[in-house]
Amino acid sequence: MKLNGTTYSDETPKRVVEILEHSRETKERIIILYGDTVTGRLWKKEVDERGYVGRHNGVPVLVKNVLDNSGSTILDSNILEIRTSKGSVVLYRRGFNEKSKS
């Protein structure tokens, strides 16, 4: 799926794409928790994937500085939860029975 020049995995829920694009456009710092989307198990116990959503060669990346476009590739199809960095408000939490592209 391609939106606003950013390419996302076809398995990524529509709501995740909307949140990531909004964060990229508004430069809102977020926290991403990755894991197994079938079992709901986190890959890491510690939350350490935080930053701003950028784009590098059309691929979404998580960067530490809003002026930087190089960072770690966002594994958008493996996102279990997205929170705001400020206040840790949950923007998205994957449900156990959630289907792709929802």
Sequence and secondary structure as in RCSB ss.txt:
>XXXX:A:sequence
MKLNGTTYSDETPKRVVEILEHSRETKERIIILYGDTVTGRLWKKEVDERGYVGRHNGVPVLVKNVLDNSGSTIL
DSNILEIRTSKGSVVLYRRGFNEKSKS
>XXXX:A:secstr
 EETTEE  TTS HHHHHHHHHHHHHT  EEEEEB TTT  BS SS  EEEEEEEETTEEEEESSTT    EE  
GGGEEEEEETTT  EEEE  TT  TT 
